[in-house]
Amino acid sequence: MKGLKPEKILTNKYNHLLIALILLFILSPSMEVRDPTVKFPLAPCILLIVLLTAVRADFPRGNVFRFFLIFALVNFSINMLVYFLPEPHIEVIGTLKFISGGISVLFYLASVYFLSKRLFTVRKVTVDTIKGGISAYLLLGFAWAVLYGLLVQIYPEAFIITSNKEMMYVHFSFTTLTTLGYGDIVPNGRFAALLTNSEAIVGQLYLTIFVARLVGLYIVNEREDL
């Protein structure tokens, strides 16, 4: 039985991204940027790790790489301000959260674009490549979760929800992405319905086109190596 090789874990570029996304997914139900029970800015730090690993994994080197790297640091700074600003600055906090959300959506969707573009052209599929496909799927879920939060900031009645926790939108996003749906959060309005429908369609198309292709190529590669 072969043991785990630390150097392989560090070399495979999608390992860090997938681990960071899984960590964000696990912590998301109880993680808010301004959580008074957490005495450490956990959410800003986790989000920064996700953005940095996304830039490292699939963004092209050059000006695009530097641009998004700077944006990741700017987003981290904004989230730190949201965490540390006192409650009386509620309007400023709302504005900063909206800006941070916009940057996060840009990051997630750009990551999915660059990652999917690379994955769609590969001919030799490895386990690391499949990890990249899983990462892109998770990034879609987080992108729509942030979009739902931004919509609620503009239109507070966009969803009928049984909890007021910000990160409940992560739960709703992934149940929509997988077309599961529990009914605990219901879209209320045309824009909310448009967002939820588009996420369900994109999620199914991604699984059908990209993930199925990667798994199929991986099986073919494995048979050729025998």
N, C-alpha and C positions, 0 to 999 in steps of 0.2 A: 504493500500500500504506500503510495507516494505521499510524503508530508507536504504541508503548505510551505511554499518558499516566499519569504518576506520580500525578496527583491522582485519577484513576479507580481506580487500584489501592488507594489509601488510603481512598477513599470507600466502595467496595463492602465491606460489613461481613463477608462470608464469606471474603474473600481472606486476611485475617490468620489466621482459624481454620483454614482448609484448609492454608495454608503451615505453620503450627505443627504440625498433625497429621501432615503428610507428613514434616516434620523429625523428629518423634518416632518415626514409623514407620521411617525410614531408620536412625536411631541406635539403635533399640531392641535389635537383636541383640547389641550390645556395650555396652549402657548399664545399669549397676547403680548404685543409690544409693551403695553402699559399694564402689567399685572402686578398689583401691589403686594401680592403674596410671594413674589419672586424677588429676592434681594440682589439679583444680578441680571444685567441686560442679556438674557439668554436668547430671546428671539432675534435681536439684531445680529448677534454673533453667529447663530445658526444660518440665518439668511445670507450673511456675508460669505460663510463657508460654501454654501450652495452656489452663489454667484461666481465665486473665484474658481471653484472646481468646474463649473460650466464653461467659463472662459478658457481654462487650461485644456479642457477635453476637446472642444470642437470648434472654437473660434479661429478663423484664419489669422496667421501672424501678420503683423504690420500695423497700419493705422487703425484698422477695425479692432484689432486686439487691444491696442492701447486705449482707444476710445471707450470700449466697454469695461476695461479694467478701471479706468478713472470713474466711470459711472457706478461701478460696484462700490468703490470707496465713498463716493458721494452719497449713495443710497444708505450705506452703513452709518455715515455721519448724520443723515437725516433721521434715521431710526434711533440713534443715540439721543438726539435732541428730543424726539417724541417721548423717549423713556424718562429723561431727566427733567423735562420742563414741568414746572408746578401746575396744578389743576386750573388756576385762574386764567391760564393762557389757552383755554379750550379751543378758541377759534384758530389760533396759530397751530395748535396740535392737529386739528382737523385738516388744515391746509397741507401741513407737512406729511400727514399720512396719505393724503391724496397724491402728492408728488411722488412719495416713495412707492405707492402702489403702481403708479404709471411707469416708473422706472423698472419695477419688478416684472410687470407684464411685458415690457419691451425686451427685457433680458430673457424671460422664459420662451417667448415666441421666437426670438432670434436664435436661441439655443436649439429649439426644435427644428428651425429652418436649416441651420448649418449642419446639425447632426443628421437629419433625415436626408439632406442632399448628399452627404458623404456615405451614409448607409445604403442609399439606393444605387450607388455606383460600384459597390464592392463586389468582387467575384469570389474572394476567399473569405468565408465567414468563420470566425472563431468564437469562443465563449465570450471573449471581451466585446466582440461586435454585437452579440445578442444583449449583453449588459447595456450597451449604448442604445439599443432599440427600446429596452425597458425604461431606461432613463428618459428618453424622449417622451414616452407615454406618460410617465409621472409628471414631467414638466408641463404637459398639456393640462393635466388636472390642476396643478398649482396655478397655471396662468388663468384658467377660468375662475378659480377660487378668488383670485385677486380682482378679476373683472366684476364678480358679483359684489365684492366689498365696495368697489368704486361706484357701482350702480346704486347701491344703498346710500352712499354718501350724497349722491345727487338726488335720488328719489327714495326716501326712507321707507315708503310703503311698497317697494318693489317685490318683497317676499313676505309671505306669512310664515313666521318662524316661531317655534316653541322655546327657543333659547336666544339670549342676546349676546352670546359669546361670538367674537369676531371670527374665530377659527372654525366655527360651525360651517362656514362656507367651504372649507376644505372637505369636510364630510359630504356636504351636498354636491360639490363638484365631482367627486370621485363616484358617488352613486349615480350621478347623471352621465358621467363619462362611460361607465360600464352598463348604462341603461338599466340599472337595478331599481333605484327609487323606492324610498320608504314612506314618503308622504308626510314626513315631519317638517319639511320645508317645501312650500308651494310657491311657484312664481305668480306674481300678481301684477299683470300689465304686459303690454306688447313687447317692451324692450327686454324684460326678464324672460318672457317666453322665447323670444328670438335667441337670446344668449344660451338658454338651456337646450333648445332644439339644435343649435349649431354645434354645441359641445358634443351632444349625443351622436350627431352625424359624423363629425370629425373623428371622434373616438372609434367608431365602428370602421370608418374608412382606413384609419391608421392600422388597426389590427388586421384588416383584410389585405391591405396592400403591402405594408412594410414588415410587420412582424411575421406574417405568413411567408413572405419572400425570404426573410433572413433564416427562419427555421428550415425552410425547404432547401436553401443553398447549403446550410450547415449539414443537413442529412446527406446531401449529394457529396459534399467535400469529405465527410467521414467515410462514405462508401468507396470513394476514389483512393483514399489513403490505406484502405485494407489490402 
